[in-house]
Amino acid sequence: MTRIAYLDPVGGISGDMLLAALLDAGGDRSVVDDTVESLRLEGVELSVERTSLGDLSATQVTLRVAERAEARSATSMLSIVAEASLPERCRSLAIETLHRLARAEAEIHGVTDLDDVVLHELGGDDTLVDICCAFALLDTLKVDRVVSAPLPVGRGVVAGSHGPLPAPAPATLSLLRGVPLEGVATPGELVTPTAAAIVSTVVEAFGELPPMMLETVGVGAGSARHRDRPNVLRVLFGTPTAEPARGEIVLLEANLDDLTPELAPDAQDACVAAGAIDTWLTPLQMKKGRPGFMLSVLARPAAERSVAEALLRHTSTLGVRVQRVLRYELDRATREVTVDGRTIRVKIGLLRGRVVNVAPEHDDCAAIARDVGRPVKEVWAEALAAARAALEAPVESDELTR
C-alpha cells in the first residue's frame, strides 16, 4: 500500500531537522553512514542523540564538517553526487535538488550560466549530506508520497557569507515560489535554503493531513530555541484510508523510427530501473511512410528526470514529451502460494480493503511450467485457486501497485 510521509513543520524545517525526524521514525543510521561514505567527504562527523524540549522528546542530529578554504561551484557539487554510489532514485532527486539551489543562486546574483554559479555557504559538505541522506532515508523507509503542511516563515535578519540578510533568505524565497507559506511571529530563519530545495523537489502536495492510518511519528529537533513554539519538525507516517488514491503521475513518450527493434526491450528495462511504474510500445507509421513505434512510460513525478534521462540514453530519440496526468489506484497486497512444491507470487488489488483483483505472477508460473513440463495455463489456474482459498484469511496491503 502507498506509504505517506506528512511534514508538520511546527518550528520550521532544516536539513538536520529532517534527518533527525526520519531517524526518529525508525530510519537506519547505517544508511546515513553509508551515504556519507559514498560521497567521499573527509572530516564529516555526525552525531545522533535524544533531547527534550519541555515535555517533548525528540531526536537531534549534529553535523560537523571540515571548513573549506573556498566555496564550491554548483558544477562541483553535482559532480560529487553523480560520481557517488547512490541508489538511482536518490541520486536523481539529489541532482534535481542541487539544480534548484543553483538556479536560485543564479537568479539572486544575476548569473546566466549555471556553470558559473558558486554556492558559497550552501556549497559545503553539510548541504550534500543533508540532501543525499534525506532522500536515502525516505527511500529505505519506503515512502511513496510526501505531503506537507504550509511552511512557517518569520521575519528578521540572518547572517550570510557577505553580510546580514533579511529572513527568509532570498534563496529560500526563490525556491518556495508556488509553496503555501504561513507568516508567524517567531523571528529568524525557520526554513533553510537546503530544506526549501528538498521540499520543493519531493513534496507532491501542501495542505491539511490527508486521510491516513497513522503508523509512526518521527520528531526532529533543531538547535535554536524559540520562545513561542518548540523548534521541532514532526513527520507522520501512514497509509491512506477511505477512497482509492488519486495521485499525479507523469507520462513520458518518444516516437522512434531509427532504433533497432531488438533494443526496445533494453530501453524499457532501463526505464524501469530508473523508477518507471509501467512501459509499453505502440506501432506507428512515421513521416514518409516509415514504420516506427512509440515508447511510452509512466512514472511518479519524483522519478521524471531519471526516467527521461534513461529514455535519452537508451534510445535514439532527440527529445521526450512529458504530460502530467491523474489516475486512481488500487491498494496492492502480495501473497505467496505453492504449486508443485514451488513458490508463486500472487498480486492482489484492494478497494477500501476489499479484494477486487487476484493475479498470479506469470513469470513465476512460466518458470515452474518449464521445470515440471506442464502447460503454463494449468500452473496459473492452480495458483489462482490456491490464492482464492488463501484469501479466506485477512489480507494486509503491503506495497503500492506498480
C-alpha positions as CSV (number, residue, x, y, z in Angstrom):
1,M,0.0,0.0,0.0
2,T,1.1,3.6,-0.6
3,R,3.1,5.0,2.3
4,I,2.7,8.7,3.1
5,A,5.1,10.9,4.9
6,Y,3.4,14.1,6.2
7,L,5.7,17.0,7.2
8,D,4.4,19.0,10.1
9,P,7.0,21.9,10.4
10,V,5.9,23.1,13.9
11,G,9.2,25.0,14.4
12,G,10.2,25.2,10.7
13,I,12.4,22.8,8.7
14,S,16.1,22.4,8.1
15,G,18.2,19.6,6.6
16,D,19.4,18.4,10.0
17,M,15.8,18.5,11.5
18,L,14.5,16.4,8.6
19,L,17.3,13.8,9.1
20,A,16.6,13.7,12.8
21,A,12.8,13.2,12.3
22,L,13.4,10.4,9.7
23,L,15.9,8.7,12.1
24,D,13.5,9.2,15.0
25,A,10.8,7.4,12.9
26,G,12.9,4.3,12.5
27,G,15.3,5.3,9.8
28,D,18.5,3.2,9.8
29,R,21.6,5.1,11.0
30,S,23.8,2.9,8.9
31,V,22.0,4.2,5.7
32,V,23.2,7.7,6.7
33,D,26.8,6.5,7.3
34,D,26.9,4.6,4.0
35,T,25.6,7.6,2.2
36,V,28.2,9.9,3.7
37,E,30.9,7.4,2.8
38,S,29.7,7.1,-0.8
39,L,30.1,10.9,-1.2
40,R,33.8,10.6,-0.3
41,L,33.8,13.5,2.0
42,E,36.6,13.9,4.5
43,G,36.2,15.3,8.1
44,V,32.5,14.7,8.4
45,E,31.2,13.9,11.9
46,L,27.6,13.2,12.5
47,S,26.1,12.6,16.0
48,V,22.6,11.5,16.8
49,E,21.2,11.9,20.3
50,R,17.9,12.2,22.2
51,T,16.9,15.6,23.5
52,S,14.0,17.1,25.4
53,L,12.1,20.4,24.7
54,G,10.0,20.7,27.8
55,D,7.7,17.7,27.8
56,L,8.5,16.8,24.2
57,S,11.2,14.2,23.4
58,A,12.9,14.3,20.1
59,T,16.0,13.2,18.1
60,Q,18.7,15.8,17.3
61,V,21.4,15.5,14.6
62,T,24.6,17.4,14.9
63,L,26.8,17.6,11.8
64,R,30.3,18.8,11.9
65,V,32.3,19.3,8.7
66,A,35.7,20.5,7.8
67,E,36.0,24.2,6.8
68,R,36.7,24.8,3.2
69,A,39.2,27.4,2.0
70,E,36.9,28.4,-0.9
71,A,33.2,27.8,-1.8
72,R,32.3,25.0,-4.2
73,S,30.7,25.7,-7.5
74,A,27.3,24.1,-8.4
75,T,29.0,22.0,-11.0
76,S,31.4,20.6,-8.4
77,M,28.6,19.7,-6.1
78,L,26.7,18.0,-8.9
79,S,29.8,16.0,-9.9
80,I,30.2,14.7,-6.3
81,V,26.7,13.4,-6.3
82,A,26.9,12.0,-9.9
83,E,30.0,10.0,-9.0
84,A,28.8,8.7,-5.7
85,S,27.5,5.1,-5.4
86,L,23.9,6.1,-4.5
87,P,20.6,4.4,-5.5
88,E,19.4,5.8,-8.8
89,R,16.2,7.4,-7.3
90,C,18.2,9.0,-4.5
91,R,20.8,10.3,-7.0
92,S,18.2,11.7,-9.3
93,L,16.3,13.6,-6.5
94,A,19.6,14.9,-5.1
95,I,20.7,16.2,-8.5
96,E,17.3,17.8,-9.1
97,T,17.6,19.5,-5.6
98,L,21.1,20.8,-6.3
99,H,19.9,22.2,-9.7
100,R,17.1,24.0,-7.9
101,L,19.6,25.5,-5.5
102,A,21.9,26.5,-8.3
103,R,19.0,28.2,-10.3
104,A,18.0,30.1,-7.1
105,E,21.6,31.4,-6.6
106,A,21.9,32.2,-10.3
107,E,18.7,34.3,-10.1
108,I,19.8,36.2,-7.0
109,H,23.3,37.0,-8.3
110,G,22.3,37.7,-11.9
111,V,24.3,34.8,-13.3
112,T,23.0,33.3,-16.6
113,D,25.3,30.3,-16.9
114,L,24.8,27.7,-14.1
115,D,28.5,26.6,-14.6
116,D,29.4,30.0,-13.1
117,V,27.3,29.6,-10.0
118,V,29.2,29.5,-6.7
119,L,27.1,28.1,-3.8
120,H,29.1,30.0,-1.0
121,E,27.7,28.8,2.4
122,L,25.4,26.3,0.5
123,G,28.5,24.7,-1.1
124,G,29.6,22.9,2.0
125,D,29.7,19.2,2.9
126,D,26.7,19.7,5.2
127,T,24.5,20.6,2.2
128,L,25.5,17.4,0.4
129,V,25.0,15.3,3.5
130,D,21.6,16.8,4.3
131,I,20.2,16.3,0.8
132,C,21.6,12.9,-0.1
133,C,20.9,11.4,3.4
134,A,17.3,12.7,3.4
135,F,16.5,11.0,0.1
136,A,18.3,7.8,1.1
137,L,16.2,7.6,4.4
138,L,12.9,8.3,2.6
139,D,13.8,5.5,0.2
140,T,14.6,3.0,2.8
141,L,11.5,4.0,4.8
142,K,9.6,3.1,1.7
143,V,7.8,6.4,1.4
144,D,5.8,6.7,-1.8
145,R,4.3,10.1,-1.3
146,V,5.4,13.2,0.7
147,V,2.8,15.8,1.7
148,S,3.4,18.9,3.8
149,A,1.6,21.5,5.9
150,P,2.2,25.1,4.9
151,L,5.7,26.3,5.9
152,P,6.0,28.8,8.7
153,V,8.1,31.9,7.9
154,G,9.2,34.6,10.3
155,R,10.8,38.0,9.9
156,G,14.2,39.4,11.0
157,V,17.8,39.2,9.9
158,V,20.1,36.2,9.4
159,A,23.8,36.0,8.8
160,G,25.1,35.5,5.2
161,S,28.6,35.0,3.8
162,H,28.6,38.5,2.5
163,G,26.8,40.1,5.5
164,P,23.3,40.2,7.1
165,L,20.3,39.1,5.0
166,P,16.5,39.5,5.6
167,A,14.7,36.4,6.7
168,P,13.6,34.4,4.9
169,A,16.8,34.4,2.9
170,P,16.5,35.4,-0.8
171,A,17.4,31.9,-2.0
172,T,14.8,30.4,0.3
173,L,12.0,32.6,-1.1
174,S,13.2,31.9,-4.7
175,L,12.9,28.2,-4.0
176,L,9.5,28.5,-2.3
177,R,7.6,30.0,-5.2
178,G,4.3,28.2,-5.5
179,V,4.6,26.8,-2.0
180,P,2.0,27.8,0.6
181,L,3.6,29.9,3.4
182,E,2.3,30.9,6.8
183,G,3.6,34.0,8.4
184,V,4.4,33.7,12.1
185,A,5.7,36.0,14.9
186,T,8.7,33.8,15.5
187,P,11.8,35.8,14.4
188,G,14.7,34.4,12.4
189,E,15.2,31.7,9.8
190,L,12.6,28.9,10.2
191,V,13.1,27.4,6.7
192,T,16.7,27.0,5.4
193,P,17.5,27.1,1.7
194,T,18.6,23.5,1.8
195,A,15.3,22.4,3.3
196,A,13.4,24.7,0.8
197,A,15.2,22.9,-2.1
198,I,14.4,19.5,-0.7
199,V,10.7,20.3,0.0
200,S,10.2,21.9,-3.4
201,T,11.6,18.8,-5.1
202,V,9.9,16.0,-3.2
203,V,6.6,17.3,-1.8
204,E,3.7,16.5,-4.0
205,A,1.0,18.5,-2.2
206,F,0.6,21.0,0.6
207,G,-2.3,21.3,3.0
208,E,-4.0,19.5,5.8
209,L,-3.1,16.0,6.9
210,P,-4.6,13.6,4.2
211,P,-6.8,10.8,5.4
212,M,-4.4,8.1,6.6
213,M,-4.0,5.3,9.1
214,L,-1.2,6.6,11.3
215,E,1.8,4.2,11.8
216,T,4.5,6.2,13.5
217,V,5.7,9.7,14.1
218,G,9.3,11.0,13.9
219,V,10.3,14.2,15.8
220,G,13.4,16.0,14.8
221,A,14.8,18.9,16.9
222,G,16.7,21.9,15.7
223,S,19.5,23.7,17.6
224,A,17.7,27.0,18.1
225,R,15.2,27.7,20.9
226,H,12.1,29.7,20.2
227,R,10.0,31.5,22.8
228,D,6.7,30.8,21.2
229,R,7.0,27.3,19.7
230,P,9.1,24.1,20.1
231,N,11.8,24.0,17.4
232,V,10.8,20.6,16.0
233,L,9.8,19.1,12.8
234,R,7.3,16.2,13.0
235,V,6.9,13.6,10.3
236,L,3.8,11.5,10.4
237,F,3.9,8.2,8.5
238,G,0.8,6.2,7.5
239,T,-1.2,4.6,4.8
240,P,-4.2,6.2,3.0
241,T,-7.7,5.4,4.1
242,A,-11.2,5.8,2.6
243,E,-11.3,6.5,-1.1
244,P,-8.8,4.9,-3.6
245,A,-5.7,7.0,-4.0
246,R,-5.9,9.7,-6.7
247,G,-2.3,10.6,-7.5
248,E,-0.4,12.6,-10.1
249,I,1.9,10.7,-12.4
250,V,3.8,11.6,-15.5
251,L,3.6,10.1,-18.9
252,L,6.8,10.3,-20.9
253,E,6.8,9.4,-24.7
254,A,9.2,9.2,-27.6
255,N,8.5,8.4,-31.2
256,L,11.2,6.1,-32.7
257,D,11.8,5.2,-36.3
258,D,15.6,4.7,-36.3
259,L,16.1,2.4,-33.3
260,T,16.8,-1.3,-33.9
261,P,13.6,-3.0,-32.6
262,E,15.7,-5.6,-30.7
263,L,17.0,-2.7,-28.5
264,A,13.5,-1.5,-27.5
265,P,13.1,-4.1,-24.5
266,D,16.5,-2.9,-23.2
267,A,15.3,0.7,-23.2
268,Q,12.2,-0.4,-21.4
269,D,14.2,-2.2,-18.7
270,A,16.4,0.9,-18.3
271,C,13.3,3.0,-17.7
272,V,12.0,0.6,-15.1
273,A,15.4,0.6,-13.3
274,A,15.2,4.4,-13.3
275,G,11.9,4.4,-11.5
276,A,9.2,3.7,-14.1
277,I,5.9,2.3,-13.0
278,D,5.0,0.8,-16.4
279,T,6.1,1.0,-20.0
280,W,4.7,-0.1,-23.4
281,L,5.3,0.1,-27.2
282,T,2.8,1.2,-29.8
283,P,3.3,0.7,-33.6
284,L,3.4,3.9,-35.6
285,Q,3.6,4.9,-39.2
286,M,6.0,7.9,-39.3
287,K,6.6,10.5,-41.9
288,K,7.5,9.4,-45.5
289,G,5.7,6.1,-44.6
290,R,8.5,4.8,-42.4
291,P,7.4,2.2,-39.8
292,G,8.2,3.1,-36.2
293,F,6.9,2.8,-32.7
294,M,6.2,5.0,-29.7
295,L,7.8,4.1,-26.4
296,S,5.5,5.2,-23.5
297,V,6.5,5.3,-19.8
298,L,4.5,6.0,-16.6
299,A,6.4,7.3,-13.6
300,R,6.0,9.2,-10.4
301,P,6.8,13.0,-10.6
302,A,9.9,12.4,-8.4
303,A,11.3,9.9,-11.0
304,E,10.5,12.1,-14.0
305,R,14.1,13.3,-14.5
306,S,15.8,9.9,-14.1
307,V,13.3,8.2,-16.5
308,A,13.6,11.0,-19.1
309,E,17.4,10.6,-18.9
310,A,17.1,6.8,-19.4
311,L,15.0,7.3,-22.5
312,L,17.5,9.8,-23.9
313,R,20.5,7.5,-23.1
314,H,19.0,4.2,-24.3
315,T,17.1,5.2,-27.4
316,S,17.8,7.2,-30.5
317,T,15.3,10.0,-29.7
318,L,16.4,13.6,-29.5
319,G,13.5,14.6,-27.2
320,V,11.0,13.3,-24.7
321,R,7.4,14.5,-24.4
322,V,6.1,14.8,-20.8
323,Q,2.4,15.0,-19.7
324,R,1.1,15.2,-16.1
325,V,-2.0,13.1,-15.6
326,L,-4.1,11.9,-12.6
327,R,-5.1,8.3,-12.0
328,Y,-7.0,6.3,-9.4
329,E,-5.0,3.4,-7.9
330,L,-6.0,0.2,-6.1
331,D,-4.0,-0.7,-3.0
332,R,-1.9,-3.7,-3.5
333,A,-1.0,-6.7,-1.4
334,T,1.1,-9.8,-2.3
335,R,0.6,-13.4,-1.2
336,E,2.6,-16.5,-2.0
337,V,1.2,-19.9,-2.9
338,T,2.8,-23.2,-3.6
339,V,2.4,-25.2,-6.8
340,D,4.4,-28.5,-7.4
341,G,6.5,-27.6,-4.3
342,R,7.5,-24.2,-5.8
343,T,6.5,-20.7,-4.7
344,I,4.4,-18.4,-6.9
345,R,3.8,-14.7,-6.1
346,V,0.2,-13.5,-6.3
347,K,-0.8,-9.8,-6.8
348,I,-4.0,-8.7,-5.0
349,G,-5.8,-5.5,-5.8
350,L,-7.8,-3.9,-2.9
351,L,-10.5,-1.3,-3.0
352,R,-11.3,0.1,0.5
353,G,-9.9,-3.1,1.9
354,R,-11.9,-5.4,-0.3
355,V,-10.3,-7.8,-2.7
356,V,-11.3,-6.9,-6.3
357,N,-8.4,-8.4,-8.4
358,V,-6.3,-11.6,-8.0
359,A,-3.5,-12.4,-10.4
360,P,-0.7,-15.0,-10.2
361,E,2.7,-13.7,-11.4
362,H,3.1,-15.0,-14.9
363,D,6.9,-15.3,-14.9
364,D,6.7,-17.5,-11.8
365,C,4.1,-19.7,-13.4
366,A,6.1,-20.0,-16.6
367,A,9.3,-20.9,-14.8
368,I,7.6,-23.7,-12.9
369,A,5.8,-24.9,-16.1
370,R,9.1,-25.3,-17.9
371,D,10.7,-27.1,-15.0
372,V,7.9,-29.7,-14.5
373,G,6.7,-30.0,-18.1
374,R,3.2,-28.7,-17.6
375,P,1.2,-26.1,-19.6
376,V,1.5,-22.6,-18.2
377,K,-2.3,-22.2,-18.1
378,E,-2.6,-25.2,-15.8
379,V,0.0,-23.9,-13.3
380,W,-1.6,-20.4,-13.5
381,A,-5.1,-21.8,-12.8
382,E,-3.8,-23.9,-9.9
383,A,-2.0,-20.9,-8.4
384,L,-5.2,-18.8,-8.8
385,A,-7.3,-21.4,-7.0
386,A,-4.8,-21.7,-4.2
387,A,-4.7,-17.9,-3.8
388,R,-8.5,-17.6,-3.6
389,A,-8.5,-20.3,-0.9
390,A,-5.8,-18.4,1.0
391,L,-7.8,-15.2,0.8
392,E,-10.2,-16.5,3.3
393,A,-7.6,-15.2,5.7
394,P,-7.3,-11.4,6.2
395,V,-5.3,-9.5,3.5
396,E,-2.8,-6.8,4.6
397,S,-1.8,-4.2,2.0
398,D,2.0,-4.0,1.9
399,E,3.0,-2.1,-1.2
400,L,1.9,0.3,-3.9
401,T,0.6,-1.0,-7.2
402,R,3.5,-1.0,-9.7
